[in-house]
Amino acid sequence: MIRKTTALIVGAGAALGAGVMYLLDPDKGRRRRALLGDKLSKAGRTGREQLARTARDATNRAKGLAYRQRARHAGEEVPDDVLVDRVRSEMGHLVDHPGEVTVTALGGRVTLAGTVGENEADELAKRIAKVPGVSGVENRLNAPPTTDRPAAN
């Protein structure tokens, strides 16, 4: 009776022998070895590139976190035009039609005016207050109630 480990060793040896024969074949062995070398080279290069990309991403995230922490504790003054751009960027994630909202900033105080959806006005003002550089929010948003009834003809 052959033990499992013996059978495993015999099978691995046969597979290794077949692989060696495949690569050392006098007719096509050179081409096969070249292809194998190319594939191994590409795998190594791809791995290095992925590792470099991951390291760059981690470095950039750490720098961003450090800048945010430094700005939070330094009480940086943000120019009004930069503040408006930051608010507009945040607003694009929260409002269905951000073009209908006018944003102005003066000394860190942001004014929001225009029309938004019924459920969007309060959430928008709360989130804009958390944008770095905003010292206050004046909410002049108009949120007309939506009706579920069909329009009269």
C-alpha positions, 0 to 999 in steps of 0.5 A: 500500500502506497502512502499518500505522501509517497504518491504526492512526491512521485506525482510532483517529481513526474510534473517537474520532469514533464516541465523540464522536458517541456522547457528543454525540448530541442525543437521549441525549448528555446522559444518556451524558455524565452516566453517564460522569461518574458512572463516572469519579467513582466510579473516582476515589473508589474509587481514593482509598479503596483508597489510604487503606486501603493506607496505613492498613494499612502504618502499622498494620503498621509500628506493630505491628512497632515495638511488638514490637521495643520490647517485645522489647528492653525486657524488658516484664513482662506481667500474668499474665492478659494472658499467659494470653490470649496463650498461649490465642490462640496455642494455638488455632492449634496444637491441635485441642481447645484447651479441654482444656488448662488454662493458668496463668501466674505471673510470666511462667512458663506451665504447660500441663496437660491432654490434647492429641493425640499429635503436638501436645504438644512443638510446643505447648510450643515455640511457647508459649515464643516468645510475648512475655512468656513466661519459661518453660514447664512442660509437664504435657500428657498426649498419649495415643498413638493407635491405628489398630486398630478398637475391640474389640466 
